[in-house]
């Protein structure tokens, strides 16, 4: 446990986990000074990957549209829901895009972005700081569809069929080698 404390010490971004460590006397039990939360977030470490692994979501929507040649538009959405609004505010301020919402009934806050500029930032980040398991598969699908959109494939019927296939099928559709 002292190894874990040394790895996370000073890297917590808000107070709930810090307070939990203090409440359960980890500082006393392990004779370890637990540093207060940093209240900062950067995109140069695994923090966002861990946060996304726990509470994040990648979603691909295909929406009927009269203005698009194919009759549909494709939307890429990244979101994180959390009771603690501080990390979400820090993420929003770090990326400078997306939006924050608060749901009073459930006492949950949500960071959400459907913008392609945000998607580009997220791709750069998650290509370097990987996710794992099902979240990684969701990310690969998100990434593949983003790349297809940047090449204009979403404007072709064949491309829309491929995107629909990616959104509904398992990991065999996540290879980014062939677009």
C-alpha positions as CSV (number, residue, x, y, z in Angstrom):
1,X,0.0,0.0,0.0
2,X,2.9,2.4,0.7
3,X,4.0,1.9,-3.0
4,X,0.5,2.9,-4.2
5,X,0.6,5.9,-1.9
6,X,3.9,7.0,-3.3
7,X,2.6,6.7,-6.8
8,X,-0.5,8.8,-6.3
9,X,0.8,11.2,-3.7
10,X,0.5,14.8,-4.9
11,X,-1.4,13.6,-8.0
12,X,-4.9,13.7,-6.7
13,X,-6.8,16.6,-8.4
14,X,-9.5,17.2,-5.8
15,X,-10.4,16.6,-2.2
16,X,-12.7,13.5,-2.0
17,X,-10.0,10.8,-2.4
18,X,-7.6,12.9,-0.3
19,X,-10.1,13.2,2.5
20,X,-10.8,9.4,2.3
21,X,-7.1,8.7,2.7
22,X,-6.9,11.0,5.7
23,X,-10.1,9.7,7.2
24,X,-8.8,6.1,7.1
25,X,-5.5,7.2,8.7
26,X,-3.3,6.1,5.8
27,X,-0.9,8.9,6.7
28,X,-0.6,7.5,10.2
29,X,-0.8,3.8,9.4
30,X,2.0,4.0,6.8
31,X,3.9,6.9,8.4
32,X,3.6,8.8,5.1
33,X,2.8,12.5,4.5
34,X,0.0,12.6,2.1
35,X,0.2,15.8,0.0
36,X,-3.0,17.8,-0.6
37,X,-4.7,17.7,-3.9
38,X,-3.0,19.6,-6.7
39,X,-6.2,21.1,-8.2
40,X,-4.5,20.9,-11.6
41,X,-4.9,18.7,-14.6
42,X,-2.5,18.2,-17.5
43,X,-2.6,16.0,-20.5
44,X,0.9,14.7,-20.1
45,X,0.3,11.8,-17.8
46,X,-2.1,8.8,-17.3
47,X,-4.5,10.6,-15.0
48,X,-7.2,11.3,-17.7
49,X,-6.8,7.7,-19.0
50,X,-7.5,6.3,-15.5
51,X,-10.4,8.7,-15.0
52,X,-11.8,7.8,-18.4
53,X,-11.3,4.1,-17.7
54,X,-13.5,4.4,-14.6
55,X,-16.1,7.0,-15.6
56,X,-15.7,7.9,-19.3
57,X,-17.6,7.0,-22.4
58,X,-16.9,7.1,-26.2
59,X,-20.0,7.1,-28.3
60,X,-20.7,7.1,-32.0
61,X,-24.2,8.3,-33.2
62,X,-25.6,8.1,-36.7
63,X,-28.4,10.6,-37.0
64,X,-30.9,11.1,-39.8
65,X,-30.2,14.3,-41.6
66,X,-31.8,15.9,-44.6
67,X,-28.8,18.1,-45.3
68,X,-26.3,15.3,-45.9
69,X,-25.9,13.5,-49.2
70,X,-26.1,10.1,-47.4
71,X,-29.2,11.1,-45.4
72,X,-27.4,10.7,-42.1
73,X,-24.7,12.6,-40.1
74,X,-22.2,11.0,-37.8
75,X,-21.5,12.4,-34.3
76,X,-18.6,11.4,-32.1
77,X,-19.1,12.0,-28.4
78,X,-16.8,11.8,-25.4
79,X,-18.2,12.2,-21.9
80,X,-17.3,11.7,-18.3
81,X,-19.8,11.7,-15.5
82,X,-18.8,12.2,-11.9
83,X,-20.1,13.5,-8.6
84,X,-17.0,15.6,-8.0
85,X,-17.2,18.5,-10.4
86,X,-13.7,19.7,-9.8
87,X,-11.9,17.2,-12.2
88,X,-14.5,17.9,-14.8
89,X,-14.0,21.7,-14.6
90,X,-10.2,21.1,-14.8
91,X,-10.7,18.9,-17.9
92,X,-13.0,21.5,-19.5
93,X,-10.4,24.3,-18.7
94,X,-7.6,22.2,-20.0
95,X,-9.2,21.3,-23.3
96,X,-11.1,24.6,-23.6
97,X,-13.9,22.8,-25.6
98,X,-17.1,20.8,-24.8
99,X,-19.6,21.6,-22.1
100,X,-20.4,20.9,-18.5
101,X,-23.8,19.9,-17.2
102,X,-25.1,19.3,-13.7
103,X,-28.0,16.9,-13.0
104,X,-29.7,17.9,-9.8
105,X,-31.8,14.7,-9.3
106,X,-28.7,12.4,-9.4
107,X,-26.2,15.0,-8.1
108,X,-24.0,14.1,-11.0
109,X,-21.9,16.4,-13.2
110,X,-21.0,15.6,-16.8
111,X,-18.3,16.8,-19.2
112,X,-19.4,16.2,-22.8
113,X,-17.9,17.0,-26.2
114,X,-19.1,16.2,-29.7
115,X,-16.6,18.5,-31.4
116,X,-14.0,17.2,-33.9
117,X,-11.3,19.5,-32.5
118,X,-11.8,17.9,-29.1
119,X,-11.8,14.4,-30.7
120,X,-8.4,15.3,-32.2
121,X,-7.0,16.3,-28.9
122,X,-8.4,13.1,-27.3
123,X,-6.9,10.9,-30.1
124,X,-3.5,12.5,-29.5
125,X,-3.8,11.9,-25.8
126,X,-5.2,8.3,-25.8
127,X,-2.8,7.1,-28.5
128,X,-0.1,7.9,-26.0
129,X,-1.8,7.1,-22.7
130,X,-3.7,3.9,-23.5
131,X,-6.9,2.5,-22.0
132,X,-7.6,-1.2,-21.6
133,X,-10.3,-3.9,-22.1
134,X,-13.7,-2.8,-23.3
135,X,-13.0,1.0,-22.9
136,X,-10.0,0.5,-25.2
137,X,-12.2,-1.2,-27.8
138,X,-14.7,1.7,-27.6
139,X,-11.8,4.1,-28.1
140,X,-10.5,2.3,-31.1
141,X,-14.0,2.4,-32.7
142,X,-14.2,6.1,-31.9
143,X,-10.7,6.6,-33.4
144,X,-11.5,4.7,-36.6
145,X,-14.7,6.6,-37.3
146,X,-12.9,9.9,-36.6
147,X,-10.2,8.9,-39.2
148,X,-12.9,7.9,-41.7
149,X,-14.6,11.3,-41.2
150,X,-11.4,13.2,-41.8
151,X,-11.0,11.3,-45.1
152,X,-14.6,12.1,-46.1
153,X,-15.8,8.5,-45.9
154,X,-18.9,9.5,-43.9
155,X,-20.1,11.3,-47.1
156,X,-20.4,8.1,-49.0
157,X,-23.0,5.3,-48.7
158,X,-20.2,2.7,-48.4
159,X,-18.6,4.7,-45.6
160,X,-21.8,5.0,-43.7
161,X,-22.3,1.2,-44.0
162,X,-18.8,0.7,-42.6
163,X,-19.4,3.2,-39.8
164,X,-22.7,1.4,-38.8
165,X,-20.8,-1.9,-38.8
166,X,-18.1,-0.4,-36.6
167,X,-20.6,0.9,-34.1
168,X,-22.5,-2.5,-33.8
169,X,-19.7,-5.1,-34.0
170,X,-17.0,-6.2,-31.7
171,X,-13.3,-5.8,-31.7
172,X,-12.8,-7.2,-35.3
173,X,-13.9,-3.8,-36.5
174,X,-11.4,-1.9,-34.5
175,X,-8.3,-2.3,-36.7
176,X,-7.2,1.2,-37.7
177,X,-4.9,-0.1,-40.4
178,X,-7.5,-0.1,-43.2
179,X,-9.9,2.8,-43.5
